[in-house]
Amino acid sequence: MPTRRQCGIVLSLLALTLLVITLSACTGGGPAPSRSTPEPPAGVAYDVTELGADPEPGTGDDAPAIREALAAAEAGDEVVLPAGVYDLHSAHPDDEDANLLLADGVRLRGAGDDATVLRTSFDGEDDSAVVRGLGVEDSTVSDLAITSGHAGGLGSDPEEEGPGGGPAYGVQIGEDDGEGSRGALVEDVSVERFQRHGITVKASREVTVTGCRVADATSVGPGGSGYGIAVEGPADQRDPEADDDSRDNVVVGNHLDGTHLRHGILLQFATHDNLVADNTITGGVLDAIDLHGEGEYDNEIRGNTITEVGAAAIALGNPGGTKHEHDASGEGNWVHDNRLVGNEQGVVVVLGTPETLVEDNEIVGERGSVAGVELRHAPGTVVRDNTITGDGVGDGFWAVVLAEDGGTDGRGAGIPTDVVVTGNRITGDGNGIDVHAGRGLDVAGNTIDVEGTPWRVAAGSEVEEGGQLSGSGRPG
């Protein structure tokens, strides 16, 4: 009869096989990107309670015992944290800003994110992280929850830095001396009561974040606070040959409660060829999935369900930025087969973000929604074969809006050019297509059946010869 450990390895292999199949199916018919996840552990299992960690809360500092296990483990081993609460009061001797450091090829595993808790005493320290892996390969952290002893309030005001507290990062995967991490896996991890990013992946490649839950940031203010899951490249670099190039990362099947998150999932700087798929985001202070206006390119945003966000469900380009001035995202991003319900806006493309493909999404506007798809200075964008419905929205909702972008301090200003809007199905009690401005627009072949105005074209807008706007309702 197989042992419990052998059964676990078989189940892990099956799960990883299903993940690989999922990723291979998400590339739109093209070749699958190079993505991998670590092999299941087959070596020694280190039980941290045998090294002195006490899973009873409030019994002392459990960090040294966990660090001892991680230091002893070799590639293929795992460090096991049985159910309980592990208090982390001390920093790693080699990193004063981290409780625990991951090791190459080693899995840090709890008994489930509802059973094993890492509770840090970090409370507002800059750059602090509970679990950190810098320049690591094939490392895993899984099946546990991360929280802090921070007893203050949670973030709610995007204009205010406070209240803040807890660690800066729950799990941080990044680079070491210009060498990015590779092949890491963050799986079934819950993070709460942090300040900056729940889970962050920077300057790394082939990192998978899956099955995780993130909520309750202590700040949602400007300057990088309150991001649920972030994937970032190095600032001011676009070099696919660099050792710290950010690419081929996977954020799939995660759940985010955006009530106290500035952004649910964020891509920033010239990170590329990433997959953001099948995530569920409910609520949010600002845009739920945000390509942050620093040149992010060739990313795929697919199959996500986003509801009740008081901003955009998916946004490309960003007008903000304090430390870094944001503007356009890069070219070639693909937004498809998402279900976006009851958000203020469905998909927004702004500030000169070029050559975005928005297709086959289901967008439902509800009370408070203003636009299904909004394009402001989005050259070469294609919006096709989406289903956009207004449900109880009234006259304030337009399914598709093309408008001039005034820019941010002169950055990103312009009108939509060479945009294609075709094959969309627009219904409900709102309005259809509103062309405020544009040049070289091809708006044709859309089905519009609305109670309000089916279409409206402002004077001076240039719809290409052969383009047409038609539908039932009241013409504008």
Secondary structure as GFF3:
##gff-version 3
##sequence-region A 1 476
A	DSSP	alpha_helix	4	24	.	.	.	ID=ss1
A	DSSP	beta_strand	45	47	.	.	.	ID=ss2
A	DSSP	three_ten_helix	48	51	.	.	.	ID=ss3
A	DSSP	alpha_helix	63	72	.	.	.	ID=ss4
A	DSSP	beta_strand	78	80	.	.	.	ID=ss5
A	DSSP	beta_strand	84	88	.	.	.	ID=ss6
A	DSSP	beta_strand	98	101	.	.	.	ID=ss7
A	DSSP	beta_strand	107	109	.	.	.	ID=ss8
A	DSSP	beta_strand	116	120	.	.	.	ID=ss9
A	DSSP	beta_strand	129	134	.	.	.	ID=ss10
A	DSSP	beta_strand	140	148	.	.	.	ID=ss11
A	DSSP	beta_strand	169	174	.	.	.	ID=ss12
A	DSSP	beta_strand	185	191	.	.	.	ID=ss13
A	DSSP	beta_strand	197	202	.	.	.	ID=ss14
A	DSSP	beta_strand	208	210	.	.	.	ID=ss15
A	DSSP	beta_strand	213	214	.	.	.	ID=ss16
A	DSSP	beta_strand	227	232	.	.	.	ID=ss17
A	DSSP	beta_strand	250	252	.	.	.	ID=ss18
A	DSSP	beta_strand	255	257	.	.	.	ID=ss19
A	DSSP	three_ten_helix	258	260	.	.	.	ID=ss20
A	DSSP	beta_strand	263	268	.	.	.	ID=ss21
A	DSSP	beta_strand	275	277	.	.	.	ID=ss22
A	DSSP	beta_strand	280	282	.	.	.	ID=ss23
A	DSSP	beta_strand	289	291	.	.	.	ID=ss24
A	DSSP	beta_strand	300	302	.	.	.	ID=ss25
A	DSSP	beta_strand	305	307	.	.	.	ID=ss26
A	DSSP	beta_strand	312	316	.	.	.	ID=ss27
A	DSSP	beta_strand	334	336	.	.	.	ID=ss28
A	DSSP	beta_strand	339	341	.	.	.	ID=ss29
A	DSSP	beta_strand	345	349	.	.	.	ID=ss30
A	DSSP	beta_strand	357	359	.	.	.	ID=ss31
A	DSSP	beta_strand	362	365	.	.	.	ID=ss32
A	DSSP	beta_strand	371	376	.	.	.	ID=ss33
A	DSSP	beta_strand	382	384	.	.	.	ID=ss34
A	DSSP	beta_strand	387	390	.	.	.	ID=ss35
A	DSSP	three_ten_helix	394	396	.	.	.	ID=ss36
A	DSSP	beta_strand	398	403	.	.	.	ID=ss37
A	DSSP	beta_strand	420	422	.	.	.	ID=ss38
A	DSSP	beta_strand	425	428	.	.	.	ID=ss39
A	DSSP	beta_strand	431	435	.	.	.	ID=ss40
A	DSSP	beta_strand	442	444	.	.	.	ID=ss41
A	DSSP	beta_strand	447	450	.	.	.	ID=ss42
A	DSSP	beta_strand	455	457	.	.	.	ID=ss43
###
